[in-house]
Amino acid sequence: MISAYSKEAMEVISKSTFEIHKGNFVYAKVNSISSIDEHFLVTRDADEITVVTSEKNVAALDLIERNKDDYRLIALNVSVPFYSVGFLATISDALANKGMNILVVSTYSKDYLLVKADLVKIAEGTLLMLGFKQL
């Protein structure tokens, strides 16, 4: 399986690390948001406001709906962000081969995976198998 991945992507992965954040996270759609400080991520487009936040913050949200699943958050510390052709495709493919669906969020300096909480050990093992180092 791994041999099908690009040499460039595998080289970047071998120089990158990951860290699993503590606790469960919720993916929610809200009417409004008064403060972004307590939340991991707040995004807004023409149709909605989406919040990814710790379970403990859900009660304070002006909630429309939330995804029924709880997620764990995995930070990918990429050795060369922006210039990693096939990096996310390789990770997505490896996790899909394990029967996992993931949500991906990219920031300026990191990529994040949200995986169902009950599948975090499978995700961890898959990332290690690909060549990531765990923090």
WOPE-V53315 format. One record per helix or strand of 2 or more residues. SS is the DSSP state (H for helix, E for strand). FROM is the first residue (numbers start at 1). TO is the last residue. Records with the same first field share a line. If there is no record, write none. Layout:
BEGIN
SS = FROM-TO, FROM-TO
END
This chain:
BEGIN
H = 2-4, 7-14, 55-60, 87-96, 117-130
E = 17-20, 25-30, 41-44, 49-54, 63-66, 71-77, 102-106, 111-116, 133-134
END
